[in-house]
């Protein structure tokens, strides 16, 4: 009987930058209970799909964990294929601050940076 190995973020080339890890750690330190940042892809937005960033206190067995410097981002099993090869970053500028996703699968995106299309 062969053992089934859990998929890792490296299997999907999913990563987070040092800046994203610092911001996740900062945000999680503000929470009273252990919490994760969950990144998912939802239908909608002006380009067809949109990224969602939310706090979650539960990790599902099928979630993919992206870890760096103690920070953990969870990705649900339905969103993983749409995010394959992506890098999650944190942007901070005069116009605001937000998590961003550099997604090589996106063929188009809108100006807000949270909506994308697949070709």
Secondary structure, DSSP 8 states (H G I E B T S, - for coil): --------GGGGT-EE-HHHHHHHHHHHHHSSS--EEEEEEEE-STTSEEEEEEEES---TT-EEEEETTEEEEE-HHHHHHHTT-EEEEEEETTEEEEEEE-TTEEEE-TTSSEEEE-
